[in-house]
Amino acid sequence: MESYIALTLFGSFFFLVFLGLPISFAIGISTLASMLLMFPWDVAVITVAQRLANGLDSFALLAIPFFIFAGTLMNSGGIAIRLINLAQIMVGRIPGSLCHVNVLANMMFGSISGSAVASAAAVGGTLSPIQAKEGYDPAFSTAVNVSSCITGLLIPPSNVLIVFSLTAGGVSVASLFMAGYIPGILMGLSVMLVCWIIAKKRGYPVSPRPTCAQAAKAFLDAMPSLLLVIIVMGGILGGIFTATEASAIAVVYTFILSVLIYREVKWGDLPRLILESVVTTSIVLLLIGFSVGMSWAMTNADIPYMISDTLMGISDNPLLILLMINIVLLIVGIFMDMTPAVLIFTPIFLPIVQQLGMDPVHFGIMMVANLCVGLLTPPVGSALFVGCSITGVKIQHLIKPLLPFYAALFVSLMMITYIPQISLFIPKLLGLM
């Protein structure tokens, strides 16, 4: 019976997604279809509704709309250009300096805004004309922007890590946040290494040496933006406020920064920005609600244990099992966005890796790092499409320049997977684990 339920659940889900139905509704309908095999229709409908309501009945979920609104304010608040100027001071003397500026600015902006797509649009939109003027190949510049915009998603604060925390049964958000620093920086450095090799080969220029006055001005202009991360993470680690309360403080801080200090956001822009945040929040929360129902249906039908037994039957080697999980997640990331992938596959793979002795925090970082790569792979890679739309480079012309970056990111992913201390060193150092 369990096999029929699993076939109905996943078969109907992928069929509806293939037809173009929004993923949240595909999750809800496929969950209901599988529950009809377990309960009478009225009980199945009531159970789906109850699970949807229970899935959204969480104080921690309030962090998501607040961080989304804070990110929306940042995207329009003039923060990107200030971070780009700071990055120029920091890495401008390295060969292919504008590429390294792109990577570093994406790491900083992505971590502050929590959105790879917003980072690709803001940083890429600013740097692309400058790179073209300096003689950089547009396809290569686009590949750098697309491959580096995902690195900020691991560096806190991160909405995806909050979603994983809720899906994984309340894994500490503070531990996940601190665990993301080194992996996020590692992925950024791997992209910069590829940039350096290609820039040396092609003879791309370095930026002029800045004066002390220029360096001081760039640092002071960017410091209020970077201070947000210090306030949020310092408050959480110091026990001053929770992650949810930190998200509200982030909104207040970014409002003051964007509206009152930088004055890039006008009062008349606020209704539009609020509406954008509400729409995004609605999409994310509907996904979460229906995914909780799907997780309950999978657990009730013992689907995670079926998959666990299948993987364990193939091999009892933990290294091979982790490799298979990574391959599955890489394939999933090609066709599915990060949030639904985390919501659907965490309940499946978390029990398996825990049997192998893997810490849930380590698994969460591995999973998010893996799914980040999906944002720059066709056919669903949202960051890929945004990056191409900014520079006008066709996707088919971008695949070849992206190949060395795919390789570098895959090596980073393997290091994150098989070297637990890359993720766990900082949380253990701070006594969070």
N, C-alpha and C positions, 0 to 999 in steps of 0.2 A: 504493500500500500504506500509506503514512504517513497518508493521510487516513482510511482504515478504522481504523487503530490509534487515531488521535486521537478519532474518533467513538465507538469502543468505550470508550476510557478515560473521556472526559468524559460521554458518554451514560449509561454504567452508573453512574458516580459520582453524577450528579444524580438519576438514577432511584432509586437506593438511599437517598439522602438524603431524597427525596420520600416514600419508603415509611416513613421514620422510623428507619432503621438508624443507629446511632451513627456519627459522621463517620469515626472512626479505622478502623472495620471497612469502611465504604464505600470509603475510600481503598485499603485492602488488597485488597479483592475486585476493585475496578475495575482496579487495577494488575495483578493476576494475570490478569484477563480480557484485558487488552491484551497482556500478555506471551505468552499462548497463541497469539496471532497471529504472534509472532516466533520462538518456540521450541517444541520438544516439551513436553508437559505436565510431565514430570519435571524438565526443565531450568528451566521457568518457575517451578515451586514452589520449587526449590532457590535460584533467583536471588532470589525475593522474600524467602525466609528469610535469605539472606546479606545482602541490602541492609538488612533490618530490623536484623540484628545489627551490621552496620557503621555504620549510622546512629546507634546508641546507644553506639558505642565511641569516646567522646570525653571527654577530661578536662574540657573547658569545660562539658559538660552537667551536671556536678556542681553548678554554680552554681544551676541551676533548683530542685532539691529544697531546697537550703539557703535560698534567697531565699523560696521558698514557705512553709517552716516559720517563717522569721523574720516573714513577713507574717501568718501565723496567730497567732503569739504577740502581735504588735502589735494585731491586731483585738480580742483579749480583754484587753489589758494596760493599759487606761485611758489610752491615748495620745490618742484622738480628743477627749475632753473638754478635755484640756490644750491641744491645738492650737486648738480652738474658742475657748477663753478668750484665747489669744494673738491670734487673728484678730480677736476683738472689740476688743481694744486697738488694733490696727493700722488697722482700717477702720470702726470703730464710729460715727464722726462723719459718714459719707457717707450721703446719703438712701437709704432702703431698706437700712439697715446690716446687718440680719440676712441679707439676700440676699448681700451682699458677704462677710460672715463665712462663709456657706456655701461660696462659691466659693473663697475663700482657704484655708479649712480643708480642702476637698477637694483642692486643689493640694498642700498639705503632706502630708496623710495618704495621698493616692494615691501620691505619690512615695516615701514611706517604706514603705508596705505593698505597692506594686506591683500593686494590684488596684482596678479601678474599681468593681466590685460591692461589695467590702468597704468602700470609701470611701463609696459611696452609702448603704449600710446604717448604718455607724457615725455618719457626720456627719449624714445625713438623719434618722436615728432620734433623735438628740439634739436637733436644731434644730427639727424639725417641730412638736412641741407648743408650743415657745416662739413660733414664727412664727404659729401659729394664735391664740395668746393675744394677740399684738400686732395682730391684724386682717389678716394677710396672706392673700391668696386661696390656698387649698390647692393648686389646680392650678398657679398661678404658682410657688409655693414648690417644688413637686415638679419643675416644669420646670427651675428653677434648679439644684436638686440633681442631677438627671439629666444636664443638659448640662455641668455643671462637674466631675463625678466622673471624666470621661475625661481631663482635662487632666494629671493626675498621672502618666499612663502614659508620657508623653514625658519627664518629669523623672526622672533616674536616682535609684536603680538600677531598671532595667526589664527584666523577664523577656522581654518581646516583642522588645526590641532585641537581647538575647542570642540568641534564636531566629533573628532576621534575620541576625545575624553568622554563625551556623553555616550557614544556608541559602545565604548569599551568598558562600561560599567563604572565610570567615575574615576578614571586614572587622573592623577594630580595634574591640573593644568599648569601649575608652576613648574613641575618637573619636566613636562613636555616642552614648555617654553624654553627653559634653560638648556634642554637637550638639543634644541634645534640650532643653536648658535654655530657650533663647530661644523656639523654637516652642511649647513647653509653656506658658510665661508669656504668649506672644502669644494663645494660645487662651483662657487664663484671663481675660486683660484684655478680650478681645472679648465674653465672656459678662458680665463686670462692666459693660461699656459699655451693653449691652442692659438689664441690671438697673437702672442709674442712670437711663436714659431712662424706663423704665416706672415706677420708683419716684417720680421727680419728677412724672410725669403723674398718678399715683394718690395722691400725698401720703403715702407710707409714712414712718414716723418714723425718727429717728436714735437711737442709744443714748446714755445719759447719759455725760458726760465722765468718764473714769476718773481716779482720784487717782494720784499718783506711786507710792504703795505698792501699789495694785492692778496697775498696769502692771509694776512690778518683780516682783511675785509671779507674774503670768502668764508673764512672760519666763523667770524662773528655773524654773518648773514645766515649761515646754515645752522648755527648752534641752537636757536629756538626750535627748529624743526626736529633736530636730533634729541633735544631735551625731552621730547615726548616719550621716547623709548625709555629714557632714564627714569622719568616719573612713573610710568606704568610698571616697569619691571621692578624698580626700587620699592614701590609701594606694595606690590604683591609679595616680594621676597621678604620685606620687612614686616609683614603682617599688618600693615596699615589698612589695607583694603583687599577685597577679593578680586578675582579676575573680572567678575561682572561689574563691580563698583569701579574698577579701573577703566572699563570701557566707557562708562558715563563721564568719568574725569577726562578721558581722551577727547570726548565730544566737546566738553567745555573748553579744554585747552586749544583744540584745533579751531574752534569757533573764534576764540579771542585772537589766535594767531592769524587766521585767514581774513577775518572781517575787520578787526580793530587794529592790528599791527601791520601786516603786509598790505591790507586793504585791496586784495585781489578779488575777493568775493564781495559783491554789493548786496545790500539788504534786499533788493528786488530779485536777486538770484536765489534766495533761500527757498521760496516755494518750489521752484523747479528741482533744486538739489534734494529737498525733503521728499518730493514725489519719486525721484529716482531711487532714493534709499528705501522707501516703502515698497516699491515694486521689487527690488532686489531681495529685500528681507522676506517678502511674501513667497517668492520662488523658493528661497532656501528653507524656510520654515515648513512649507508644504512638503518639500522633499523629505525633511526630517520626520515629519509626522507620519507620512505613508511608509517611510523606510523602517520606522519602529514597528509598524504592523507587519511588514515583510519579515523582519528579524524574528518577531514572535512566531510567525507562521513557520519559518525555517526551524526554529528551536523546537516547536511543538511536534514537528514531523521528523525530528532527529536528523535533519539534513546536514548540519555541521559535522556530526559524528560519522555520517556516511562518507562525506568527502575526506574526513580525517582518516578513516579506515582505508579508503582507496589510495591516498597518498602514502600511508604507512605500508600498504601492501606492495607498492612499487619499490620502495626502498626504506630502510631504517637508518640511513645515513643522514644526519641533520644537515650537513652541508648541501647535499643533493636536494633535500626537501625544500630548504630555503631558496635554492636556485630555481626550483620548479614554481614556488610561490611568486618569486620575482618575475619569472617569465609570464605567468598568468596575469599578474598585475600590469605588466608592460602592455600586454595585449588588450586588457580591459581599458587601460588608459588611452589607447588609440581610439576607442569607440565611445567612451563615456567620460563625462566631466568628473572632476575630483570629488565633489561633495557626495553625489549619489554612489560613486564607487566606494568611498570610505564607509558610507552608511550600509551598503549591501554586503561588502566583503569582509569587513572587520569581524562580524559575528561568525563568519565561516573560518577564517584563518587564525584568529586569535587563540582559540582553544588548541589548535594544532601546534603553534609555536610555543605556547605555554607548556605543552607536553615535552617539547624539546628543551625546555629550560630557558627560553628567551624571555627577557623582561618586557612587559607590555609597553613601557616607555620606549625602549629600543625598537620594538616592532612598529609603534606608531610613527616614529621618525623614518624608519625604513619604508613604510607604506606610503607616506606622504612624499618622500623623495622620489619614490618609484612613479607615483601618479603625476608628479610634476612634469616628468618627461612627456607624458601624454598631451600636455598643453601645447607642445610644439611638434606634434606628429599629425599628419592628415589621417582621416578626413574630418575629425572633430576638433582638432587643436585650435582652441580659441585664440591663444597668443600668436600662433602662426598666422592666422588670417588677419589679425589686427596689425601685426608687423608688416605683412605684405601690403595691406591697404594703405599704410602710411607712406611707404617708399615707392609703391607702384610696381614692385617686383612680382612677377608671376610665381605661383607656388612651384610649378614644375622646374623653374630656374633656380629655386632655392634649395632643393633636396641635396644636390651635390655639395654646395658649400656647407650644409648642415652636417654632413657625415662625420667629419672629424670632431665636431662638438657632441654629436650623439655618442661617439666612442669615449670621449673624455667624461661625459656625464655617466655613462655606464660603468666605467672604471670607478668613479666616485661612489656610485650606488653599491658596487660590490664591496668597496672598503667600508661603507656605512653598515652593510649587512653583516660582514664577517669580522669586523673589529668593533665589538660593543662599546669599548671605551670612548670611541669617537662621539657617541651619543650620550653616554652615561657619565663621562668624566666630570662635567660641570655640575650636574644635579647631585652627584655623590660628594663632590668637593664642598658644596653648600649645605650638605646635610638634608637634602630633600628626599633621599631614598634610603 
